[in-house]
Amino acid sequence: MSTTMEPETLGELIADCALIPDSLRTEPQAAPGVPAPRPWQVDDACHAQVADAEAYI
């Protein structure tokens, strides 16, 4: 068990998130009169922007 406050691994982060009470797991509400954002999707143009990114990493 780690004595740090921040999770050090992805597994610890997932375990911490699992402890969040259901009462806090609500979808954020848009302000009145503001439409909800559209779901984000990767299209061909977006994919093309990063298609060769591995060559730079």
HELIX and SHEET records of a PDB file:
HELIX    1   1 LEU A   10  ALA A   18  1                                   9    
HELIX    2   2 ASP A   22  LEU A   24  5                                   3    
HELIX    3   3 ASP A   44  VAL A   50  1                                   7    
HELIX    4   4 ALA A   53  TYR A   56  5                                   4    
END                                                                             
